[in-house]
Amino acid sequence: MYILQLAMDSNSDILKRFGDRIRDYRKKNNMSQEELAEKARLHRTYIGMIERAEKNITLINIEKVANALEINLSEIFNDL
Amino acid sequence: MYILQLAMDSNSDILKRFGDRIRDYRKKNNMSQEELAEKARLHRTYIGMIERAEKNITLINIEKVANALEINLSEIFNDL
């Protein structure tokens, strides 16, 4: 069971780091999760799930969130 | 129908740009699609689908591919 947990941990680590990064940028923009979701044309609960690393976000949605935060993709992943 | 197509085009554009970027890095590393898939622990046909923009890749798999290509995430998205 330990190995499975290990594999899951290493997978979800990137989701956690990405979620924290989105939260940082969102707060810098003084946006609520709902405002960011609306601007990105995503469901209003989606941003919360991303920030809590509950969703394995897809590339199309990564770009939508980056556009809504007005940053480019390499900025989001800088030193991630 | 035109608007739907437009929305789909703009969505799939990032998939196309990402697929082309992965193909460039893979060829720089003189790897076949199957070799990259194996190193990234992904199905052997998966890399071909990514390169042809047929898959909306998830963040966990983006990291697997980046690790297998031995580049960091911001390099993959640099000017994408």
Backbone of each chain as nested JSON, in Angstrom:
{
  "chains": [
    {"id": "A", "residues": [
      {"number": 1, "name": "MET", "atoms": {"N": [0.838, -1.187, 0.0], "CA": [0.0, 0.0, 0.0], "C": [0.891, 1.262, 0.0]}},
      {"number": 2, "name": "TYR", "atoms": {"N": [2.066, 1.106, 0.676], "CA": [2.96, 2.26, 0.842], "C": [3.418, 2.787, -0.525]}},
      {"number": 3, "name": "ILE", "atoms": {"N": [3.765, 1.841, -1.448], "CA": [4.284, 2.262, -2.758], "C": [3.212, 3.017, -3.516]}},
      {"number": 4, "name": "LEU", "atoms": {"N": [1.966, 2.491, -3.464], "CA": [0.869, 3.173, -4.16], "C": [0.735, 4.595, -3.619]}},
      {"number": 5, "name": "GLN", "atoms": {"N": [0.785, 4.69, -2.283], "CA": [0.64, 6.009, -1.644], "C": [1.776, 6.927, -2.128]}},
      {"number": 6, "name": "LEU", "atoms": {"N": [2.976, 6.34, -2.209], "CA": [4.148, 7.108, -2.643], "C": [3.905, 7.653, -4.055]}},
      {"number": 7, "name": "ALA", "atoms": {"N": [3.416, 6.765, -4.924], "CA": [3.192, 7.166, -6.328], "C": [2.147, 8.279, -6.354]}},
      {"number": 8, "name": "MET", "atoms": {"N": [1.094, 8.106, -5.548], "CA": [0.033, 9.118, -5.551], "C": [0.59, 10.432, -5.003]}},
      {"number": 9, "name": "ASP", "atoms": {"N": [1.441, 10.328, -3.96], "CA": [1.988, 11.559, -3.37], "C": [2.799, 12.327, -4.402]}},
      {"number": 10, "name": "SER", "atoms": {"N": [3.668, 11.616, -5.104], "CA": [4.552, 12.322, -6.037], "C": [3.715, 12.924, -7.158]}},
      {"number": 11, "name": "ASN", "atoms": {"N": [2.628, 12.247, -7.551], "CA": [1.749, 12.8, -8.574], "C": [1.075, 14.057, -8.077]}},
      {"number": 12, "name": "SER", "atoms": {"N": [0.501, 13.945, -6.857], "CA": [-0.32, 15.081, -6.423], "C": [0.545, 16.252, -5.983]}},
      {"number": 13, "name": "ASP", "atoms": {"N": [1.871, 16.024, -5.841], "CA": [2.753, 17.133, -5.413], "C": [2.698, 18.263, -6.436]}},
      {"number": 14, "name": "ILE", "atoms": {"N": [2.712, 17.924, -7.728], "CA": [2.676, 18.973, -8.759], "C": [1.333, 19.693, -8.686]}},
      {"number": 15, "name": "LEU", "atoms": {"N": [0.25, 18.944, -8.369], "CA": [-1.064, 19.594, -8.274], "C": [-1.072, 20.589, -7.109]}},
      {"number": 16, "name": "LYS", "atoms": {"N": [-0.417, 20.202, -6.018], "CA": [-0.356, 21.081, -4.83], "C": [0.455, 22.338, -5.155]}},
      {"number": 17, "name": "ARG", "atoms": {"N": [1.614, 22.139, -5.782], "CA": [2.456, 23.296, -6.107], "C": [1.74, 24.239, -7.076]}},
      {"number": 18, "name": "PHE", "atoms": {"N": [1.051, 23.621, -8.071], "CA": [0.309, 24.43, -9.048], "C": [-0.838, 25.188, -8.354]}},
      {"number": 19, "name": "GLY", "atoms": {"N": [-1.567, 24.503, -7.476], "CA": [-2.688, 25.138, -6.761], "C": [-2.235, 26.319, -5.924]}},
      {"number": 20, "name": "ASP", "atoms": {"N": [-1.107, 26.128, -5.245], "CA": [-0.565, 27.226, -4.424], "C": [-0.176, 28.414, -5.314]}},
      {"number": 21, "name": "ARG", "atoms": {"N": [0.405, 28.119, -6.469], "CA": [0.858, 29.175, -7.394], "C": [-0.353, 29.98, -7.899]}},
      {"number": 22, "name": "ILE", "atoms": {"N": [-1.456, 29.261, -8.256], "CA": [-2.658, 29.953, -8.743], "C": [-3.227, 30.84, -7.628]}},
      {"number": 23, "name": "ARG", "atoms": {"N": [-3.239, 30.295, -6.392], "CA": [-3.778, 31.083, -5.273], "C": [-2.962, 32.381, -5.102]}},
      {"number": 24, "name": "ASP", "atoms": {"N": [-1.626, 32.23, -5.163], "CA": [-0.747, 33.424, -5.023], "C": [-1.089, 34.491, -6.069]}},
      {"number": 25, "name": "TYR", "atoms": {"N": [-1.16, 34.068, -7.336], "CA": [-1.443, 35.032, -8.402], "C": [-2.843, 35.631, -8.247]}},
      {"number": 26, "name": "ARG", "atoms": {"N": [-3.808, 34.785, -7.87], "CA": [-5.19, 35.271, -7.725], "C": [-5.24, 36.366, -6.653]}},
      {"number": 27, "name": "LYS", "atoms": {"N": [-4.554, 36.102, -5.536], "CA": [-4.57, 37.069, -4.418], "C": [-3.825, 38.351, -4.804]}},
      {"number": 28, "name": "LYS", "atoms": {"N": [-2.751, 38.198, -5.579], "CA": [-2.03, 39.401, -6.064], "C": [-2.958, 40.277, -6.897]}},
      {"number": 29, "name": "ASN", "atoms": {"N": [-3.893, 39.594, -7.611], "CA": [-4.858, 40.333, -8.452], "C": [-6.103, 40.739, -7.669]}},
      {"number": 30, "name": "ASN", "atoms": {"N": [-6.098, 40.486, -6.332], "CA": [-7.283, 40.802, -5.503], "C": [-8.569, 40.245, -6.111]}},
      {"number": 31, "name": "MET", "atoms": {"N": [-8.518, 39.003, -6.553], "CA": [-9.701, 38.362, -7.123], "C": [-10.19, 37.263, -6.181]}},
      {"number": 32, "name": "SER", "atoms": {"N": [-11.506, 37.085, -6.135], "CA": [-12.056, 35.937, -5.403], "C": [-11.966, 34.717, -6.328]}},
      {"number": 33, "name": "GLN", "atoms": {"N": [-12.133, 33.535, -5.763], "CA": [-12.13, 32.322, -6.59], "C": [-13.248, 32.409, -7.631]}},
      {"number": 34, "name": "GLU", "atoms": {"N": [-14.402, 32.939, -7.221], "CA": [-15.551, 33.006, -8.14], "C": [-15.257, 33.982, -9.289]}},
      {"number": 35, "name": "GLU", "atoms": {"N": [-14.625, 35.136, -8.959], "CA": [-14.298, 36.127, -10.002], "C": [-13.325, 35.529, -11.012]}},
      {"number": 36, "name": "LEU", "atoms": {"N": [-12.317, 34.808, -10.513], "CA": [-11.34, 34.186, -11.416], "C": [-12.024, 33.117, -12.278]}},
      {"number": 37, "name": "ALA", "atoms": {"N": [-12.891, 32.327, -11.66], "CA": [-13.591, 31.267, -12.408], "C": [-14.436, 31.882, -13.513]}},
      {"number": 38, "name": "GLU", "atoms": {"N": [-15.147, 32.951, -13.171], "CA": [-16.012, 33.594, -14.169], "C": [-15.177, 34.143, -15.323]}},
      {"number": 39, "name": "LYS", "atoms": {"N": [-14.069, 34.819, -15.004], "CA": [-13.228, 35.421, -16.046], "C": [-12.607, 34.331, -16.937]}},
      {"number": 40, "name": "ALA", "atoms": {"N": [-12.335, 33.173, -16.316], "CA": [-11.719, 32.063, -17.08], "C": [-12.771, 31.207, -17.77]}},
      {"number": 41, "name": "ARG", "atoms": {"N": [-14.051, 31.574, -17.564], "CA": [-15.187, 30.796, -18.107], "C": [-15.103, 29.337, -17.645]}},
      {"number": 42, "name": "LEU", "atoms": {"N": [-14.898, 29.172, -16.322], "CA": [-14.891, 27.846, -15.7], "C": [-15.953, 27.838, -14.601]}},
      {"number": 43, "name": "HIS", "atoms": {"N": [-16.348, 26.629, -14.158], "CA": [-17.38, 26.551, -13.114], "C": [-16.861, 27.263, -11.847]}},
      {"number": 44, "name": "ARG", "atoms": {"N": [-17.778, 27.898, -11.128], "CA": [-17.328, 28.775, -10.019], "C": [-16.619, 28.0, -8.901]}},
      {"number": 45, "name": "THR", "atoms": {"N": [-16.865, 26.671, -8.791], "CA": [-16.177, 25.912, -7.728], "C": [-14.843, 25.336, -8.217]}},
      {"number": 46, "name": "TYR", "atoms": {"N": [-14.606, 25.452, -9.517], "CA": [-13.439, 24.806, -10.119], "C": [-12.13, 25.358, -9.577]}},
      {"number": 47, "name": "ILE", "atoms": {"N": [-12.063, 26.679, -9.401], "CA": [-10.799, 27.292, -8.942], "C": [-10.467, 26.816, -7.524]}},
      {"number": 48, "name": "GLY", "atoms": {"N": [-11.462, 26.694, -6.681], "CA": [-11.233, 26.192, -5.328], "C": [-10.662, 24.782, -5.361]}},
      {"number": 49, "name": "MET", "atoms": {"N": [-11.217, 23.938, -6.248], "CA": [-10.724, 22.56, -6.342], "C": [-9.279, 22.531, -6.846]}},
      {"number": 50, "name": "ILE", "atoms": {"N": [-8.956, 23.433, -7.789], "CA": [-7.573, 23.498, -8.304], "C": [-6.629, 23.936, -7.177]}},
      {"number": 51, "name": "GLU", "atoms": {"N": [-7.035, 24.945, -6.44], "CA": [-6.155, 25.473, -5.377], "C": [-5.949, 24.448, -4.267]}},
      {"number": 52, "name": "ARG", "atoms": {"N": [-6.941, 23.552, -4.058], "CA": [-6.813, 22.514, -3.025], "C": [-6.207, 21.22, -3.596]}},
      {"number": 53, "name": "ALA", "atoms": {"N": [-5.766, 21.293, -4.866], "CA": [-5.119, 20.134, -5.526], "C": [-6.061, 18.938, -5.615]}},
      {"number": 54, "name": "GLU", "atoms": {"N": [-7.35, 19.235, -5.785], "CA": [-8.344, 18.15, -5.873], "C": [-8.623, 17.773, -7.327]}},
      {"number": 55, "name": "LYS", "atoms": {"N": [-8.074, 18.523, -8.277], "CA": [-8.348, 18.283, -9.698], "C": [-7.026, 18.174, -10.451]}},
      {"number": 56, "name": "ASN", "atoms": {"N": [-6.947, 17.215, -11.364], "CA": [-5.772, 17.115, -12.231], "C": [-6.086, 17.948, -13.48]}},
      {"number": 57, "name": "ILE", "atoms": {"N": [-5.814, 19.227, -13.411], "CA": [-6.224, 20.202, -14.427], "C": [-5.659, 19.85, -15.799]}},
      {"number": 58, "name": "THR", "atoms": {"N": [-6.438, 20.177, -16.851], "CA": [-5.978, 19.89, -18.219], "C": [-5.315, 21.135, -18.815]}},
      {"number": 59, "name": "LEU", "atoms": {"N": [-4.593, 20.925, -19.926], "CA": [-3.844, 22.012, -20.549], "C": [-4.76, 23.14, -21.021]}},
      {"number": 60, "name": "ILE", "atoms": {"N": [-5.898, 22.802, -21.581], "CA": [-6.83, 23.837, -22.064], "C": [-7.281, 24.713, -20.892]}},
      {"number": 61, "name": "ASN", "atoms": {"N": [-7.57, 24.096, -19.743], "CA": [-7.994, 24.886, -18.583], "C": [-6.827, 25.633, -17.949]}},
      {"number": 62, "name": "ILE", "atoms": {"N": [-5.624, 25.09, -18.015], "CA": [-4.434, 25.811, -17.523], "C": [-4.31, 27.126, -18.307]}},
      {"number": 63, "name": "GLU", "atoms": {"N": [-4.51, 27.04, -19.643], "CA": [-4.377, 28.254, -20.457], "C": [-5.498, 29.256, -20.124]}},
      {"number": 64, "name": "LYS", "atoms": {"N": [-6.718, 28.734, -19.907], "CA": [-7.832, 29.626, -19.553], "C": [-7.514, 30.382, -18.26]}},
      {"number": 65, "name": "VAL", "atoms": {"N": [-6.995, 29.675, -17.25], "CA": [-6.683, 30.301, -15.959], "C": [-5.536, 31.31, -16.139]}},
      {"number": 66, "name": "ALA", "atoms": {"N": [-4.523, 30.941, -16.913], "CA": [-3.395, 31.863, -17.142], "C": [-3.895, 33.137, -17.828]}},
      {"number": 67, "name": "ASN", "atoms": {"N": [-4.732, 32.967, -18.857], "CA": [-5.275, 34.146, -19.564], "C": [-6.08, 35.021, -18.611]}},
      {"number": 68, "name": "ALA", "atoms": {"N": [-6.879, 34.388, -17.751], "CA": [-7.715, 35.153, -16.822], "C": [-6.853, 35.898, -15.797]}},
      {"number": 69, "name": "LEU", "atoms": {"N": [-5.691, 35.322, -15.464], "CA": [-4.769, 35.979, -14.522], "C": [-3.838, 36.945, -15.251]}},
      {"number": 70, "name": "GLU", "atoms": {"N": [-3.976, 36.957, -16.605], "CA": [-3.156, 37.825, -17.458], "C": [-1.654, 37.579, -17.266]}},
      {"number": 71, "name": "ILE", "atoms": {"N": [-1.296, 36.313, -17.196], "CA": [0.117, 35.931, -17.15], "C": [0.344, 34.848, -18.206]}},
      {"number": 72, "name": "ASN", "atoms": {"N": [1.591, 34.683, -18.64], "CA": [1.784, 33.637, -19.651], "C": [2.113, 32.302, -18.975]}},
      {"number": 73, "name": "LEU", "atoms": {"N": [2.026, 31.238, -19.755], "CA": [2.143, 29.879, -19.204], "C": [3.504, 29.65, -18.548]}},
      {"number": 74, "name": "SER", "atoms": {"N": [4.573, 30.189, -19.148], "CA": [5.892, 29.898, -18.542], "C": [6.024, 30.602, -17.191]}},
      {"number": 75, "name": "GLU", "atoms": {"N": [5.312, 31.722, -17.002], "CA": [5.34, 32.391, -15.686], "C": [4.704, 31.492, -14.629]}},
      {"number": 76, "name": "ILE", "atoms": {"N": [3.574, 30.871, -15.004], "CA": [2.88, 30.02, -14.038], "C": [3.803, 28.889, -13.585]}},
      {"number": 77, "name": "PHE", "atoms": {"N": [4.611, 28.376, -14.534], "CA": [5.43, 27.196, -14.216], "C": [6.857, 27.552, -13.815]}},
      {"number": 78, "name": "ASN", "atoms": {"N": [7.145, 28.837, -13.688], "CA": [8.492, 29.261, -13.331], "C": [8.936, 28.705, -11.986]}},
      {"number": 79, "name": "ASP", "atoms": {"N": [9.99, 27.855, -12.036], "CA": [10.513, 27.216, -10.813], "C": [9.47, 26.411, -10.054]}},
      {"number": 80, "name": "LEU", "atoms": {"N": [8.534, 25.821, -10.799], "CA": [7.471, 25.059, -10.107], "C": [7.944, 23.621, -9.828]}}
    ]},
    {"id": "B", "residues": [
      {"number": 1, "name": "MET", "atoms": {"N": [-22.97, 27.125, -35.909], "CA": [-21.95, 26.076, -35.907], "C": [-20.552, 26.73, -35.933]}},
      {"number": 2, "name": "TYR", "atoms": {"N": [-20.492, 27.87, -36.648], "CA": [-19.196, 28.558, -36.819], "C": [-18.617, 28.94, -35.457]}},
      {"number": 3, "name": "ILE", "atoms": {"N": [-19.435, 29.469, -34.538], "CA": [-18.922, 29.935, -33.236], "C": [-18.359, 28.752, -32.466]}},
      {"number": 4, "name": "LEU", "atoms": {"N": [-19.121, 27.621, -32.496], "CA": [-18.631, 26.434, -31.773], "C": [-17.267, 26.039, -32.319]}},
      {"number": 5, "name": "GLN", "atoms": {"N": [-17.167, 26.039, -33.651], "CA": [-15.884, 25.663, -34.292], "C": [-14.783, 26.625, -33.827]}},
      {"number": 6, "name": "LEU", "atoms": {"N": [-15.13, 27.921, -33.768], "CA": [-14.162, 28.941, -33.347], "C": [-13.665, 28.628, -31.94]}},
      {"number": 7, "name": "ALA", "atoms": {"N": [-14.624, 28.328, -31.052], "CA": [-14.26, 28.05, -29.651], "C": [-13.344, 26.823, -29.604]}},
      {"number": 8, "name": "MET", "atoms": {"N": [-13.717, 25.813, -30.392], "CA": [-12.904, 24.591, -30.384], "C": [-11.521, 24.888, -30.947]}},
      {"number": 9, "name": "ASP", "atoms": {"N": [-11.47, 25.721, -32.013], "CA": [-10.162, 26.034, -32.625], "C": [-9.255, 26.703, -31.603]}},
      {"number": 10, "name": "SER", "atoms": {"N": [-9.802, 27.701, -30.916], "CA": [-8.943, 28.456, -29.993], "C": [-8.483, 27.532, -28.873]}},
      {"number": 11, "name": "ASN", "atoms": {"N": [-9.349, 26.591, -28.457], "CA": [-8.959, 25.641, -27.428], "C": [-7.85, 24.736, -27.933]}},
      {"number": 12, "name": "SER", "atoms": {"N": [-8.075, 24.178, -29.146], "CA": [-7.128, 23.155, -29.584], "C": [-5.809, 23.78, -30.043]}},
      {"number": 13, "name": "ASP", "atoms": {"N": [-5.786, 25.119, -30.185], "CA": [-4.531, 25.761, -30.629], "C": [-3.424, 25.497, -29.619]}},
      {"number": 14, "name": "ILE", "atoms": {"N": [-3.745, 25.597, -28.323], "CA": [-2.715, 25.354, -27.298], "C": [-2.261, 23.894, -27.361]}},
      {"number": 15, "name": "LEU", "atoms": {"N": [-3.198, 22.986, -27.678], "CA": [-2.817, 21.567, -27.76], "C": [-1.857, 21.352, -28.935]}},
      {"number": 16, "name": "LYS", "atoms": {"N": [-2.124, 22.071, -30.03], "CA": [-1.262, 21.943, -31.22], "C": [0.134, 22.497, -30.923]}},
      {"number": 17, "name": "ARG", "atoms": {"N": [0.167, 23.683, -30.294], "CA": [1.474, 24.3, -29.992], "C": [2.261, 23.411, -29.019]}},
      {"number": 18, "name": "PHE", "atoms": {"N": [1.538, 22.854, -28.021], "CA": [2.198, 21.985, -27.037], "C": [2.715, 20.718, -27.724]}},
      {"number": 19, "name": "GLY", "atoms": {"N": [1.897, 20.128, -28.581], "CA": [2.294, 18.901, -29.29], "C": [3.535, 19.122, -30.13]}},
      {"number": 20, "name": "ASP", "atoms": {"N": [3.567, 20.254, -30.834], "CA": [4.739, 20.572, -31.661], "C": [5.98, 20.734, -30.778]}},
      {"number": 21, "name": "ARG", "atoms": {"N": [5.812, 21.377, -29.629], "CA": [6.94, 21.614, -28.712], "C": [7.501, 20.276, -28.192]}},
      {"number": 22, "name": "ILE", "atoms": {"N": [6.597, 19.339, -27.842], "CA": [7.044, 18.027, -27.343], "C": [7.798, 17.283, -28.461]}},
      {"number": 23, "name": "ARG", "atoms": {"N": [7.247, 17.364, -29.695], "CA": [7.916, 16.679, -30.813], "C": [9.34, 17.238, -31.01]}},
      {"number": 24, "name": "ASP", "atoms": {"N": [9.461, 18.573, -30.934], "CA": [10.8, 19.21, -31.093], "C": [11.785, 18.674, -30.051]}},
      {"number": 25, "name": "TYR", "atoms": {"N": [11.358, 18.701, -28.79], "CA": [12.257, 18.249, -27.718], "C": [12.571, 16.763, -27.869]}},
      {"number": 26, "name": "ARG", "atoms": {"N": [11.568, 15.977, -28.238], "CA": [11.771, 14.52, -28.379], "C": [12.828, 14.253, -29.453]}},
      {"number": 27, "name": "LYS", "atoms": {"N": [12.691, 14.976, -30.589], "CA": [13.636, 14.754, -31.704], "C": [15.033, 15.244, -31.332]}},
      {"number": 28, "name": "LYS", "atoms": {"N": [15.094, 16.325, -30.554], "CA": [16.419, 16.809, -30.086], "C": [17.1, 15.734, -29.253]}},
      {"number": 29, "name": "ASN", "atoms": {"N": [16.268, 14.966, -28.528], "CA": [16.811, 13.882, -27.684], "C": [16.962, 12.571, -28.453]}},
      {"number": 30, "name": "ASN", "atoms": {"N": [16.711, 12.618, -29.799], "CA": [16.786, 11.383, -30.61], "C": [16.003, 10.231, -29.984]}},
      {"number": 31, "name": "MET", "atoms": {"N": [14.799, 10.53, -29.532], "CA": [13.948, 9.485, -28.953], "C": [12.774, 9.215, -29.88]}},
      {"number": 32, "name": "SER", "atoms": {"N": [12.349, 7.948, -29.922], "CA": [11.109, 7.629, -30.639], "C": [9.944, 7.952, -29.701]}},
      {"number": 33, "name": "GLN", "atoms": {"N": [8.73, 8.007, -30.271], "CA": [7.548, 8.243, -29.432], "C": [7.429, 7.14, -28.375]}},
      {"number": 34, "name": "GLU", "atoms": {"N": [7.727, 5.9, -28.786], "CA": [7.588, 4.767, -27.849], "C": [8.621, 4.881, -26.719]}},
      {"number": 35, "name": "GLU", "atoms": {"N": [9.849, 5.289, -27.063], "CA": [10.898, 5.418, -26.023], "C": [10.499, 6.498, -25.014]}},
      {"number": 36, "name": "LEU", "atoms": {"N": [9.979, 7.626, -25.533], "CA": [9.569, 8.705, -24.619], "C": [8.401, 8.234, -23.744]}},
      {"number": 37, "name": "ALA", "atoms": {"N": [7.452, 7.546, -24.355], "CA": [6.278, 7.064, -23.599], "C": [6.728, 6.121, -22.479]}},
      {"number": 38, "name": "GLU", "atoms": {"N": [7.655, 5.218, -22.828], "CA": [8.133, 4.25, -21.826], "C": [8.834, 4.975, -20.682]}},
      {"number": 39, "name": "LYS", "atoms": {"N": [9.715, 5.927, -21.016], "CA": [10.468, 6.659, -19.985], "C": [9.527, 7.482, -19.093]}},
      {"number": 40, "name": "ALA", "atoms": {"N": [8.435, 7.973, -19.702], "CA": [7.471, 8.792, -18.944], "C": [6.435, 7.913, -18.251]}},
      {"number": 41, "name": "ARG", "atoms": {"N": [6.542, 6.598, -18.439], "CA": [5.57, 5.628, -17.88], "C": [4.151, 5.978, -18.333]}},
      {"number": 42, "name": "LEU", "atoms": {"N": [4.026, 6.208, -19.659], "CA": [2.716, 6.459, -20.265], "C": [2.487, 5.419, -21.362]}},
      {"number": 43, "name": "HIS", "atoms": {"N": [1.217, 5.257, -21.802], "CA": [0.936, 4.246, -22.837], "C": [1.724, 4.611, -24.098]}},
      {"number": 44, "name": "ARG", "atoms": {"N": [2.185, 3.596, -24.821], "CA": [3.116, 3.852, -25.946], "C": [2.477, 4.682, -27.069]}},
      {"number": 45, "name": "THR", "atoms": {"N": [1.122, 4.7, -27.152], "CA": [0.498, 5.517, -28.215], "C": [0.194, 6.929, -27.732]}},
      {"number": 46, "name": "TYR", "atoms": {"N": [0.373, 7.152, -26.442], "CA": [-0.045, 8.426, -25.846], "C": [0.743, 9.603, -26.399]}},
      {"number": 47, "name": "ILE", "atoms": {"N": [2.05, 9.426, -26.584], "CA": [2.888, 10.537, -27.052], "C": [2.475, 10.952, -28.468]}},
      {"number": 48, "name": "GLY", "atoms": {"N": [2.153, 9.98, -29.307], "CA": [1.688, 10.298, -30.661], "C": [0.417, 11.132, -30.62]}},
      {"number": 49, "name": "MET", "atoms": {"N": [-0.498, 10.754, -29.728], "CA": [-1.767, 11.506, -29.626], "C": [-1.507, 12.934, -29.131]}},
      {"number": 50, "name": "ILE", "atoms": {"N": [-0.57, 13.083, -28.197], "CA": [-0.234, 14.425, -27.692], "C": [0.373, 15.262, -28.822]}},
      {"number": 51, "name": "GLU", "atoms": {"N": [1.28, 14.655, -29.575], "CA": [1.964, 15.409, -30.639], "C": [0.99, 15.801, -31.752]}},
      {"number": 52, "name": "ARG", "atoms": {"N": [-0.084, 15.005, -31.953], "CA": [-1.091, 15.321, -32.985], "C": [-2.237, 16.164, -32.407]}},
      {"number": 53, "name": "ALA", "atoms": {"N": [-2.086, 16.607, -31.131], "CA": [-3.098, 17.459, -30.476], "C": [-4.449, 16.76, -30.373]}},
      {"number": 54, "name": "GLU", "atoms": {"N": [-4.391, 15.447, -30.199], "CA": [-5.647, 14.681, -30.091], "C": [-6.062, 14.487, -28.636]}},
      {"number": 55, "name": "LYS", "atoms": {"N": [-5.207, 14.889, -27.704], "CA": [-5.48, 14.678, -26.273], "C": [-5.341, 16.0, -25.53]}},
      {"number": 56, "name": "ASN", "atoms": {"N": [-6.255, 16.263, -24.612], "CA": [-6.123, 17.435, -23.746], "C": [-5.355, 16.972, -22.507]}},
      {"number": 57, "name": "ILE", "atoms": {"N": [-4.042, 17.016, -22.588], "CA": [-3.157, 16.421, -21.575], "C": [-3.378, 17.056, -20.205]}},
      {"number": 58, "name": "THR", "atoms": {"N": [-3.209, 16.236, -19.145], "CA": [-3.39, 16.755, -17.781], "C": [-2.029, 17.173, -17.197]}},
      {"number": 59, "name": "LEU", "atoms": {"N": [-2.093, 17.914, -16.094], "CA": [-0.878, 18.456, -15.476], "C": [0.056, 17.343, -15.004]}},
      {"number": 60, "name": "ILE", "atoms": {"N": [-0.491, 16.294, -14.446], "CA": [0.354, 15.188, -13.96], "C": [1.123, 14.57, -15.128]}},
      {"number": 61, "name": "ASN", "atoms": {"N": [0.448, 14.402, -16.27], "CA": [1.136, 13.827, -17.437], "C": [2.094, 14.819, -18.079]}},
      {"number": 62, "name": "ILE", "atoms": {"N": [1.78, 16.118, -18.017], "CA": [2.722, 17.13, -18.52], "C": [4.036, 17.006, -17.751]}},
      {"number": 63, "name": "GLU", "atoms": {"N": [3.926, 16.835, -16.423], "CA": [5.149, 16.736, -15.612], "C": [5.914, 15.45, -15.936]}},
      {"number": 64, "name": "LYS", "atoms": {"N": [5.172, 14.347, -16.151], "CA": [5.824, 13.08, -16.504], "C": [6.625, 13.234, -17.806]}},
      {"number": 65, "name": "VAL", "atoms": {"N": [6.008, 13.891, -18.801], "CA": [6.679, 14.064, -20.101], "C": [7.895, 14.985, -19.937]}},
      {"number": 66, "name": "ALA", "atoms": {"N": [7.73, 16.062, -19.175], "CA": [8.852, 16.994, -18.954], "C": [10.01, 16.267, -18.263]}},
      {"number": 67, "name": "ASN", "atoms": {"N": [9.698, 15.483, -17.241], "CA": [10.758, 14.731, -16.528], "C": [11.46, 13.767, -17.477]}},
      {"number": 68, "name": "ALA", "atoms": {"N": [10.673, 13.104, -18.33], "CA": [11.254, 12.132, -19.264], "C": [12.143, 12.83, -20.292]}},
      {"number": 69, "name": "LEU", "atoms": {"N": [11.805, 14.068, -20.644], "CA": [12.616, 14.851, -21.589], "C": [13.738, 15.586, -20.86]}},
      {"number": 70, "name": "GLU", "atoms": {"N": [13.74, 15.445, -19.516], "CA": [14.76, 16.092, -18.667], "C": [14.801, 17.614, -18.87]}},
      {"number": 71, "name": "ILE", "atoms": {"N": [13.624, 18.217, -18.939], "CA": [13.52, 19.674, -18.99], "C": [12.509, 20.105, -17.931]}},
      {"number": 72, "name": "ASN", "atoms": {"N": [12.574, 21.37, -17.506], "CA": [11.6, 21.759, -16.493], "C": [10.347, 22.324, -17.16]}},
      {"number": 73, "name": "LEU", "atoms": {"N": [9.297, 22.452, -16.377], "CA": [7.98, 22.817, -16.917], "C": [7.999, 24.187, -17.592]}},
      {"number": 74, "name": "SER", "atoms": {"N": [8.745, 25.143, -17.009], "CA": [8.698, 26.486, -17.626], "C": [9.405, 26.479, -18.979]}},
      {"number": 75, "name": "GLU", "atoms": {"N": [10.373, 25.56, -19.154], "CA": [11.032, 25.463, -20.474], "C": [10.014, 24.996, -21.512]}},
      {"number": 76, "name": "ILE", "atoms": {"N": [9.191, 24.01, -21.136], "CA": [8.205, 23.486, -22.09], "C": [7.278, 24.602, -22.551]}},
      {"number": 77, "name": "PHE", "atoms": {"N": [6.922, 25.502, -21.608], "CA": [5.912, 26.527, -21.928], "C": [6.533, 27.853, -22.347]}},
      {"number": 78, "name": "ASN", "atoms": {"N": [7.855, 27.891, -22.487], "CA": [8.524, 29.133, -22.835], "C": [8.047, 29.663, -24.184]}},
      {"number": 79, "name": "ASP", "atoms": {"N": [7.425, 30.863, -24.149], "CA": [6.886, 31.488, -25.367], "C": [5.887, 30.607, -26.108]}},
      {"number": 80, "name": "LEU", "atoms": {"N": [5.127, 29.817, -25.368], "CA": [4.182, 28.905, -26.056], "C": [2.86, 29.64, -26.318]}}
    ]}
  ]
}
